[in-house]
Amino acid sequence: MPDGAIWDWRWETAWPAILACALVTYLIRIGGYWLMGRLHIGPRMSRALDALPGSIFVAAVLPMAVKAGAPGVVATLAAGLTMLLARRDWLAIFMGLCAGAMTRAAGF
């Protein structure tokens, strides 16, 4: 590359941006804890916060399962049912993988 090229990039120039992003992320996290510590959480809000992890999981997994077709839906259902019945993470993952593989092997 010629001297003074626009694309002459070095790692030293990235560190201020990396540190700034880390600082902003940390401040946002601390700000959330600070704000939630100042709010009164009633029973309705408590139920909503308790249901939040499940809804985030469904919102993240369901589109991927539907996009994968029948094997993805069967694998998701198998993993979900195993988790409901056995409450074992690794067993649910194993059952989901087996169900998805068997559905694929069956030609779906």
MARDREN-62155 format. One record per residue (C-alpha): residue number from 1; x negated, z, y. Coordinates in steps of 0.2 Angstrom, whole numbers, plus 5000, padded with zeros to 4 digits. Last residue first. Layout:
<pamis>
PAMI  seq  east  up  north
PAMI  NUM  X  Z  Y .
...
</pamis>
This chain:
<pamis>
PAMI  seq  east  up  north
PAMI  108  5195  5029  4827 .
PAMI  107  5186  5023  4812 .
PAMI  106  5186  5037  4800 .
PAMI  105  5168  5040  4804 .
PAMI  104  5173  5043  4822 .
PAMI  103  5186  5056  4818 .
PAMI  102  5174  5064  4806 .
PAMI  101  5161  5065  4820 .
PAMI  100  5173  5072  4832 .
PAMI  99  5179  5085  4820 .
PAMI  98  5162  5090  4815 .
PAMI  97  5156  5092  4833 .
PAMI  96  5171  5102  4838 .
PAMI  95  5169  5113  4823 .
PAMI  94  5151  5116  4827 .
PAMI  93  5154  5120  4845 .
PAMI  92  5168  5132  4840 .
PAMI  91  5157  5140  4828 .
PAMI  90  5144  5142  4841 .
PAMI  89  5155  5150  4853 .
PAMI  88  5164  5162  4841 .
PAMI  87  5182  5168  4847 .
PAMI  86  5189  5165  4829 .
PAMI  85  5206  5159  4833 .
PAMI  84  5206  5154  4851 .
PAMI  83  5188  5147  4850 .
PAMI  82  5192  5138  4834 .
PAMI  81  5208  5130  4843 .
PAMI  80  5198  5125  4858 .
PAMI  79  5184  5117  4847 .
PAMI  78  5196  5108  4837 .
PAMI  77  5206  5102  4852 .
PAMI  76  5191  5096  4861 .
PAMI  75  5184  5087  4845 .
PAMI  74  5201  5078  4842 .
PAMI  73  5202  5073  4860 .
PAMI  72  5184  5066  4860 .
PAMI  71  5186  5057  4844 .
PAMI  70  5203  5049  4849 .
PAMI  69  5196  5042  4866 .
PAMI  68  5180  5047  4874 .
PAMI  67  5188  5045  4891 .
PAMI  66  5202  5057  4886 .
PAMI  65  5189  5070  4882 .
PAMI  64  5178  5067  4897 .
PAMI  63  5194  5069  4908 .
PAMI  62  5199  5085  4899 .
PAMI  61  5182  5094  4900 .
PAMI  60  5179  5097  4919 .
PAMI  59  5197  5101  4924 .
PAMI  58  5200  5111  4908 .
PAMI  57  5185  5121  4911 .
PAMI  56  5189  5124  4929 .
PAMI  55  5206  5130  4925 .
PAMI  54  5200  5142  4912 .
PAMI  53  5187  5149  4924 .
PAMI  52  5200  5151  4938 .
PAMI  51  5213  5161  4928 .
PAMI  50  5206  5178  4932 .
PAMI  49  5204  5173  4950 .
PAMI  48  5223  5168  4951 .
PAMI  47  5228  5185  4942 .
PAMI  46  5218  5195  4955 .
PAMI  45  5225  5185  4969 .
PAMI  44  5243  5190  4963 .
PAMI  43  5238  5208  4960 .
PAMI  42  5230  5210  4977 .
PAMI  41  5213  5207  4983 .
PAMI  40  5209  5215  4999 .
PAMI  39  5196  5206  5008 .
PAMI  38  5179  5212  5015 .
PAMI  37  5170  5212  4999 .
PAMI  36  5176  5194  4997 .
PAMI  35  5167  5189  5013 .
PAMI  34  5151  5197  5009 .
PAMI  33  5150  5190  4992 .
PAMI  32  5154  5172  4999 .
PAMI  31  5141  5174  5013 .
PAMI  30  5128  5179  5000 .
PAMI  29  5131  5163  4990 .
PAMI  28  5132  5152  5006 .
PAMI  27  5116  5161  5012 .
PAMI  26  5107  5157  4996 .
PAMI  25  5112  5139  4996 .
PAMI  24  5106  5137  5014 .
PAMI  23  5089  5145  5010 .
PAMI  22  5087  5134  4994 .
PAMI  21  5091  5118  5004 .
PAMI  20  5079  5123  5018 .
PAMI  19  5065  5127  5005 .
PAMI  18  5067  5110  4997 .
PAMI  17  5068  5101  5014 .
PAMI  16  5052  5110  5019 .
PAMI  15  5043  5106  5003 .
PAMI  14  5047  5087  5003 .
PAMI  13  5033  5082  5015 .
PAMI  12  5019  5090  5004 .
PAMI  11  5025  5079  4989 .
PAMI  10  5019  5063  4997 .
PAMI  9  5028  5047  5003 .
PAMI  8  5020  5032  5009 .
PAMI  7  5036  5021  5010 .
PAMI  6  5035  5017  5028 .
PAMI  5  5017  5011  5027 .
PAMI  4  5004  5019  5038 .
PAMI  3  4989  5011  5029 .
PAMI  2  4994  4997  5017 .
PAMI  1  5000  5000  5000 .
</pamis>
